[in-house]
Each structure stands twice: as C-alpha cells, then as structure tokens.
Amino acid sequence: MSDASPLYHRIKTDLLSAIDSQQYLPDARLPSEHELCERYGVSRTTVRQALGELLREGVIYKQHGRGTFVARPRPVRDVGALQGLAEALGQQGLQVSNRLHSYRELPADARMRQRLALPAGSQVAELSRLRLLDGQPISLEITWCERSLGERLMDAGVLRRDLFTMLEDECGLGIGHADMQLGAVGADPEQAALLKLAEGAPLLRIERLVHDDQGRPLLYEHLYLRSDQLDYRLRVERRR
C-alpha cells in the first residue's frame, strides 16, 4: 500500500489483515482506541474513522463499556438456488428453527386462483411461519397452497423441516422450478414486532411461485428476510 494512503485506511487495512489471518478470532476483543493511537502514533479521531468504517461494513461490533470485538461472519443465502432456509444454512453448519405464527383456510380470490391454477370455488391454506437462527428471528415466510396440501403439511409437522423437504419426503411431490421476484420493503408494524426490528427497517422481500417437476404450481410465497442478519448471493449468466 502506498505511504500516501490516509492513515485511517492503513489502520483499517492492518486490522482487516489481522482478522483475515485469524490473529483475532470471532468475538475476540480488539485493541482499545488508546492502544491503537499509541501503536500508530495517530490521533483518536483517526482511529475512530478506521473503526467506524469497519463497524459500518459489519466486520466489528461494539459493546458499551467493554470495547470493540470481531464480528462473526454472516451466513450467506444463495437466492439463485432453490432451497429452503434450513437446507441452505445447514450446509454452513447453522441450525434454523421454526415458529408457527398462523394457519388458516380461506376462499381463493382471483389472484390466488391465477397463481396456483385453481378452479373457481377453491380454498387455499395460508401458512405463516417465523424462521429463527440461534433463537433470533431472521425471516417471516407466508405460504399459500391448495387447501388439501396445506392440511397434509400441517399433519406432517410443519415446524420440523423446510417445506421443500416435506413436499418431497412426506407428500411424495417432486419440485421442479420457481419463479422469483426480489425487492426491498420497510417492515410494517406486525413484521417489525415479529422480527424484532424497528418499524420501517429494511427487509428483503422475495415473491416466489414454486412448481412441481411437471410444471404445476404448488406454493405461492412471500418471504420477508432481515437484511442485517444474512448476506445474499446470486450468480447470473450474461445473455447475448
């Protein structure tokens, strides 16, 4: 790095290198602001600028009265892979649990009939679940499906596993593909309360229509994911 680099940037880079080389492990305490000032011969303002950038990037966290610590790497969800949340995070050694928020059966409106290819007069099951990582809520998932399929999922123990796994293992249904649309929304009062966020906090919203291996729609879903607990990855190919 050039000697002309700003001092705070050099401090930041040194700390990043120490963290990457595991000199400081997750949850390890970093040197205090005073210690960093002494080490680099700089003002506290310069040190705070370096730490401030690391804090904003999620590399470190602060505890009042205790100091600054190395943050644990955030789990990553590949939204380009058709997986349930527990399936995706389980591959990273993480365990997701479920909490049933609500279940109800209601007449399918025109939009739901169109999404799920249902005839007039059909009923749908609406299943709302809270997904938790280490006991902390990370997503709210609302799923609609044909009523009898919803009943089968409930009978199979909907809190035990991902819906995809249950559809395949308990219901004998093959999953083929899903159409998804992603966007950002602010948490409404109910979502904020369930996800333990401030009202209006940013959420990633995924609208997903899941089809079986014959191309028939199975599930229509709205997924609301906390943007501060997960990182999201997507691989796309260039079309010519």
N, C-alpha and C positions, 0 to 999 in steps of 0.2 A: 504494500500500500504506500502511496506517495506520502512523504513527510508533510506535504501541503494539505493533507486531509484535515478537516476540522477535528479538534481534539476530542470532542464528544463522540464523533464517529469512530475514532480509533479505540476509545474505551469500549464502545458498544461492540465493535468487531472482536476485540480481545475477549470480552465476556462470552460472546457467541461461540468463539473457538473453544473456550474452556468448557462450555456446556456441551458442545458437539463431541468433544473428546472425552466426555464423562468425568472431567475433573470435578464438575458439580453435577450431581445426580438429581433427578426429580425430587422436589420438596427440600433440597439442600439450601441452607442459608448462604446468601452471597455476602461478600464483604460489605461493611457499612459504608454509608456515604463518606464518613470521615476517613475510613481506611482507604477508600478509592482516591480521595483527594490527596492523601499522603503518598500513595503509590505512584500516582501520575503527576503530582505536582500541579494540580489544577484547582480551580475554584469549585465550590459546592454547586454553583449554577451549572457548570459544565457537566459535572457528574449527574446531576438531576436530569439534564437534557438527554444523556445517554440512556439512563434508566427509564426515562419517560417513553422513549421510542420502543424499548424492549417490552415495556408494560403494555403499550398500545398494540403491539404485534402478538401479544399473548405468550411471550417467551418466559416472562416472570410474573409474579404476583406479590402484593404487599399485604402484610398483616400489621395492623396498628399496634405500635409499641413493641413489636417483635423483630421487624426488619423485612428484608426482601428475599424471596425464595424462587427457586427454579420451578416453573410450571410443568406439570405432566403433559406429555404430547397428547394433543386432542385426537380422539378417534376420527377415522375417515370413513365416510359412506360413499360408495361408488353408485351414483344415481343412474349410471348407464347400465348397471347390471340389475336384472330382475330378481331381486332377493328381498326377503323380509328383513326387518331391522335386526332381530336377534341372530339370524343367519349371517348377515353381513358383519356385525360386530363380534360375533362369536369367533370368527376367523382371526380376530385380533386379540383373542383371549379375554374378551369382555362379556359380561352376562347382563342380559336385558330381562326385566320382569314386566308383568302386565297388571293393570288395574282396570276393571270394568267400570266405565263411567255410566253408561246407559245402554239398554237394549229395548227396542220397541218394534212393533209391526204396524204398518200403516198402508193405506191405499197408494199405489204407484201413480204419481202425477205424470203429466205428458212428458216432461223432461226425463224422468226416471225410466219410463217405458221405452223412450227412444234410446237412452244409453244402454239399457240392459236387454233390448229387443224383446219386450214383454207385451202380451196382448192386453187389450182394454179389460179393466176389472181385476187386474192382477194386484197382489200385495207384495210389498218389499219388507225386508228386515233391515233395520238401521242399527248398527253396532258401533258404539263409541268406546274406544279404549285409550288409556293413558299408558305410554311406554316409559319405563324408568331404567336408568343406568346408575348402578351403585346407589339405588334408592332415591335418586333425583330425577324428576320428570324431564324428559328430553323431547317428547313428541306427543301430539294428540292425533289419533287416527280415527276417522269416521268412515265406515264402510257400509255400502248398500248392496244388497243382493236379493235374489228371488227368495220369498219367504221360507219355502221349504228348505232351501240351502242354509239360510240363517239358523233355522231350528237344528239342522244337523251339526252345524258348527258349535252351537251352544251345547248340544248334547255331548259333543266330543270333548268339551272342556276348553273353551275358547281362550282361557287365560294361560294355558300351559305352553303354547308354542306360537310361532308365526302362523298366520292364516294360510300362507302358501303351503307350508309343510302339512298343515291339517287337511287342506284340499287334496293334496296328493296322497297322504298316508291314511287318513281317516275316511275320506269321501271317494277315493279312487278316481280323482279327476286330474288330468294332465294339464299343465299350464303352458301355454304357447308364447304369448307376447303381451305387451302392454303399451298403450298409447299414453304419453305423459305430457303434461304442460306445467312448467315451473314459473313461479312468480314470487314476489315479496309482498307481505301484508303486515300491518300493525296488529298486535294482539288485541282482541276485543275483551271486554271485562271478564267474560267466562273463561276464555282461553288464558288470559293473564293469571287468573286465580288458580286454574288447574296446573299451569306450567310454572307457577311461582315467579312470575315476571311482572314488571310494571306495565300498566295498561298502555298500549301503543308500541310496546317493544317489538323489534323486527322479528318476523318469523319467515322461514322459507315455506311456501305453500306449494304442494305438489297435487295436481289433479291427475288421477290415474284410472284408466279403464283397462282391466285385466281380462284377457281372453283365454279360453282353453286351447288345447292343441288342435282343435277343429275350427278355431276362429270364432267361436261363440262367446259373447261377453259373459263373464262370471261375476266380477266385482267392479263396482264404481266407488272410488275413494277420494276423500280429501285428507291429505296429510299435512299437519302443521308442525314444523320442526324448529326447535330453538336454534338460532344462528350462533349462539355463544358457546354451545356445547359440542358441536360436531363440525368437521370440515367436510366439504363435498367435492367429489371428483367426478369428471365426466370426460370420456375420450370420444372424439368425433373425427370422422374421416372427411377429407376435402372432396367435394363433388365438382366434377368438371362438366 
